[in-house]
Amino acid sequence: KDVSERRVEFYPKMSQKLNAVVFGESGEGKSSFLNLISGSDLFKIGLGTTSITTEFPEPQEINIGDNNFRLYDTPSLNDNITVEQWHCGLKGRCQTVDTLFLIFKATSRMTASKLFAFKVLEQIFDEFRSENVVLVLTHCDEISDKEKLITLGVSVETICRGKLNWSGFSQIVLSDRSGKSVEEGRDVLRRRSPTTMTVRDQIDFAKIIHHARMFMGMDDCQLWCKQQQKLNRRTRRKQLFRLVFLLAGLAGTILLISLQPFRKCWNRFLGMLVWFRVLEESRKDHNC
């Protein structure tokens, strides 16, 4: 079936704020796609495969019809951020997700790391529903044949059905840097799924390690676990340094406040010495 004909069922408009989140690897066009939908440069973008989104930026709001949407840009899981940090970053900004844009670069391959990252999404949400997920093929202008793009989208969906046991995507969007996918992306938000996905309060890291072994193998899983531990240690060191600087600043402020009365007394003492000195000199002049 033609990708352009695939649409989720239309539901009545609702005047409420809805959350749309992008997910994908570094440099695949997450921020660029959100900028295309919003019609302005709300999110910073990198050059080529360089990712500039290394932390969760503030969401941006746009109006489509009677609905107000919050667009959430997210860092990639390999951008010096652990799964726990990614989960906490999303949990701290939105409790529910109405539309999840799964970004896939049209000129890239479906690798084991991508499948693992997609599988991690099932641990982020309480009830993961693939009908809330929209597959977005970016950089489509680099492939001139539209039939190849359609075949690629169907292939990605087939792999996700077979490897991840997903039921399929609600829609497949072909995106390029010329802006032709603006209305198609906005139409996805207009015809949103009636269900929402709730972000978990806590994630089961044991299941995530099990998925890492299943998709990446034992050796790559051990390397991934070591990387996660290294990132956690680096994060704890940063938090410790911030705490030390905060305590040092607080101690300095308290010290300055406590020295104010002492400074006043010292200035009065110096003033009295000067006054006695002047008085003594005036007496000497009078005696002379």
N, C-alpha and C positions, 0 to 999 in steps of 0.2 A: 504494500500500500504506500502511496506517495506520502513523503514526509509532510508536504504542505497541506495534505488533507487531514492529518491527524490532529484532532482537537479534543480536549476534555469537554465534558458536558457543561453547558452554560447554566449558571446558578444565579438567582436574583442578586442584585447589587446590595451591598451592605455598607452603611456609613460608619466604618470603624477602621482602626489602624491595624494593618496586617504586616507580617514580617516576611521578608524575602532574603535568603542567605545564599551566597555563592561558595562553592567548595571545589578545589582542584589543586594541581601541583603548581610549582613556581613558574612564572613566566608564560602561562597558558592563556592569559587574557581575562582573568576574573575582574579586575578593576576596569579594564577597557569595556567589557560587556555592560557593567553597571553604568558606566558613563554614557554608553549608547542608549540605554533605556531611559536614563534620567534626562538626556539631552544636554548635559553640561559636564564640565570637568570637576565633578564632586570628589573623585578619588584619584590619588596619585598613581601614575603608571610608570613602569620601568621600560627599559630598552631591550628588545630581543628576549632572551631567556632570563634576563636579570629581574629578580623579584624585588620590589620596593616595599611591599606590605609584609613587614616582619612582626607586627603586633596588630591587635584589633583596633581599627580606627573607629571613630564615632559614627553611628548610623546617620544616613541622610534620608530625608523624607521627600516623597514626590506624590503628586495627586494624579490619579488615573480614574476618570469618571467620578463617581461619588465616594470612592475609597481612597484612603490615605495609606501609602506603603512606606515602610521603613526598609531601606536597602542596607544590608550588612556585608561589608567586605571582610574577608578572613585571610589570615596567613596560611601558607602551606604547612603541612605537618613536618616537612624537612627544612623549614626556615628557622632553625635553632629554637624550636618550640616542641615541647613534649605533648603527648596525648592528653595528659592531665591538665596542662596549661591551656591547651586548645579548648578542652571541655569547660574549664573554669572561665575562660575568656568569653565563650559563647553564653554560658549560664549567667554570667554577670551582666549581660546586655539584653538578652531576650529569653523568656521562659518557654515560648512556643514558636514554632516555625510553620508558616503556611505554605511557602514555596521554597524548595531547595534546588538551586541551579547547579547542576553537576557539569563543571567545565572540562572539556576534552579537546585538546588541540588536534585539528584535522590531520596534520602532518606527522603526528607522533604515533607511537605504538601502545597497545594495551600490555603493560608490563606487570610483573608480579607485585611491584611496589604500589602501582595504581590500584590493583584489585584489593590489596591489603588495606589501602587508605579508604576505599569505598566500603570495605567490610567493617572498618572502624566506626562508620556512621551508625551501624546497627547498635553499637554500644553507647553512642552519644544520646540517642533518643529512647524514651520508654517503649513506644510502639512505632517502630520504623515502618513507614508505608511508602512503597515505591511509587504509588499514584500521586504523591506529593513531590516527586522528583522530576525535574525537567532536564533532559540531556541537551547541552549546548555545545555544538561543534564550532570552535573558533578558528580563525585564520583560514576561512573557507575561500578567500580570494586567491590563495596560493594553489588551489586545485580548480582548474577551469571546468572539468567535467562534473556536472551536477549529479549524474547517475552514480559516480564514484562516491560522492558525499552521502547520497542516500544509502548506498550499500554499506558504507562505513558506519553510519548511524544504526542501521539494522544489525550489523555485526557486533557493535558494542553492546547493544541491547541483548542480543543472543548470548554473548559471553556472560553478561551480568545475570541473565536468567539461569544459565547452566552452572556457573561457578559460585554465584552468590545466592542463588535461589530467590531472586527477585521476580516479581510478576511482570515487570516491564515499566517503561517510563510513561508518564502521562502525555508527554509531547517531546518531539525532537526539533530543536531550533538550529538553523544554519546561520552562523554569525560571521561577519567579516568586518574589516576596519573601515569600510566605506559607509557604513551606517544603514545598509539595506535591511538589517534585522531589527530596526528600532520598533516598528509597528508589530512585528511578529513577537518580539519579547514583551511588549506592552499587552498584546492580546493574551499572552499566557497569564499575566497578572489579572486581566479582566475576567478570564474564564478559569478562575482558580478552583482547586479542589475544595470540597466542603469540609474536609477533615483537616486537622492540624496535628503536628507532632510536638510532643512535650519533651524538653531537654531533661535528662536524668539528673537527679541530685548527686549521685555518685556512679562511677563507672566501675565495671568489673575488669581489673587489669589482668587477671588470670586468663579470662577469655580472650583478651586482646593478644596476649603472648601465644595462646593456642592458635589464633588466626595467623599470627606472624610465622609460626612454625609451619602451618599448613600451606601458606602461599609463598613464603620466601625460603623455606628450608631451614635446617637446623643451624648451619654456619651463619647465614645471613641474619637469622633470628637472634643469635648470640651477639652479633655485631650491633644489631638494632637495639637490643637491651642495654648494651654497654654505652651506646650513644645516648639513650634515654637517661641512664644513670649519670653520665657526664653532664648532660644539660641540666639535670636536677641539682647536681652539686654546684654548677655555675650559677644557677638561679638562687640557690641558698646563700652563696657568697655575696651576690649582689644585694640580696635582702639584708644580710648582715652588715655590709658596708653602709647601706642606706640607714639602718638603725643606728650604727655608730655615729654617722654624721648628724643624724637627727638629735641624738642624745648630746653630742658635743655642742651643737647649736643651742639646745635648750639649756645646757649648763652655762654656756657663755652669756645667754640672755639673763639667767638668774644672777650670775656674778655681776653683770653690769647694773642690774636693778639694785642689788645689795650694796654696791659701791657708791650709789648716788648720795646717801646721807654722809658717808665718809668724805666724799668729794666736797660737799658743802662745808663740813667742819674744817677740812684742810684749807679751803679757800678763805674761810673766816679767820683761821689761825694766821695765814700768810698776811691777810689784811691788817690784823692787829700788830704783827711784827713791823710792817711797813709804817703803820701809824705811830708806834713807839719810836721808831727810827727817826721819822720826821719830827716828832716832838722833842727828842733828844737833841737833834741838830738845831732846832729853833731855840732851845734853852742855851746851848753853847753860844749861838750868835747873840742872844740877849745878854749873857754874861760878859761877852767881849765888848 
